[in-house]
Amino acid sequence: MGVFGIGFQFLLGATFGIYVAQNYNVPNINKLYKTGMVIAKHYEENYRKPKSKTHDDDQ
């Protein structure tokens, strides 16, 4: 395909992305990621099994 074909695909994709971002309500991916991480952390803190103390290596 060559350098020109790859460059053309990149420009076409960038142009399409700019058009979509300007004309449609595209969600903020960073905000969605942070919200998901907060929910996952909350879930882990509330539903994690307690650590068992059966293995004492200090003896």
C-alpha positions as CSV (number, residue, x, y, z in Angstrom):
1,M,0.0,0.0,0.0
2,G,2.8,2.3,0.7
3,V,3.3,5.6,2.5
4,F,0.7,7.5,0.4
5,G,-2.0,4.9,1.1
6,I,-1.3,4.9,4.8
7,G,-1.2,8.7,4.9
8,F,-4.4,8.9,3.0
9,Q,-6.2,6.5,5.4
10,F,-4.9,8.5,8.4
11,L,-6.1,11.8,7.0
12,L,-9.5,10.3,6.0
13,G,-9.9,8.9,9.6
14,A,-8.8,12.1,11.2
15,T,-11.2,14.2,9.1
16,F,-14.1,11.8,9.8
17,G,-13.3,11.9,13.6
18,I,-13.2,15.7,13.6
19,Y,-16.6,15.8,11.7
20,V,-18.2,13.4,14.2
21,A,-16.8,15.2,17.3
22,Q,-18.1,18.6,16.0
23,N,-21.6,17.5,14.9
24,Y,-22.6,14.8,17.3
25,N,-22.8,14.4,21.1
26,V,-19.8,12.2,21.6
27,P,-19.2,11.1,25.3
28,N,-16.0,12.0,27.1
29,I,-14.1,8.7,27.3
30,N,-11.8,9.9,30.1
31,K,-14.8,10.8,32.2
32,L,-16.4,7.4,31.6
33,Y,-13.1,5.7,32.5
34,K,-12.7,7.5,35.8
35,T,-16.4,6.8,36.7
36,G,-15.8,3.1,36.0
37,M,-12.7,3.1,38.1
38,V,-14.5,4.7,41.0
39,I,-17.3,2.1,40.8
40,A,-14.8,-0.8,40.6
41,K,-12.9,0.5,43.6
42,H,-16.1,0.9,45.6
43,Y,-17.2,-2.7,44.6
44,E,-13.8,-4.1,45.6
45,E,-13.7,-2.4,49.0
46,N,-17.2,-3.6,49.9
47,Y,-17.2,-7.2,48.6
48,R,-13.6,-8.3,49.0
49,K,-13.0,-11.4,51.1
50,P,-11.2,-10.6,54.4
51,K,-7.6,-11.8,54.5
52,S,-7.1,-15.0,56.5
53,K,-4.5,-15.2,59.2
54,T,-3.7,-18.9,59.0
55,H,-0.2,-18.4,57.7
56,D,2.1,-16.9,60.3
57,D,5.7,-16.6,58.9
58,D,7.1,-14.7,61.9
59,Q,7.6,-17.8,64.1
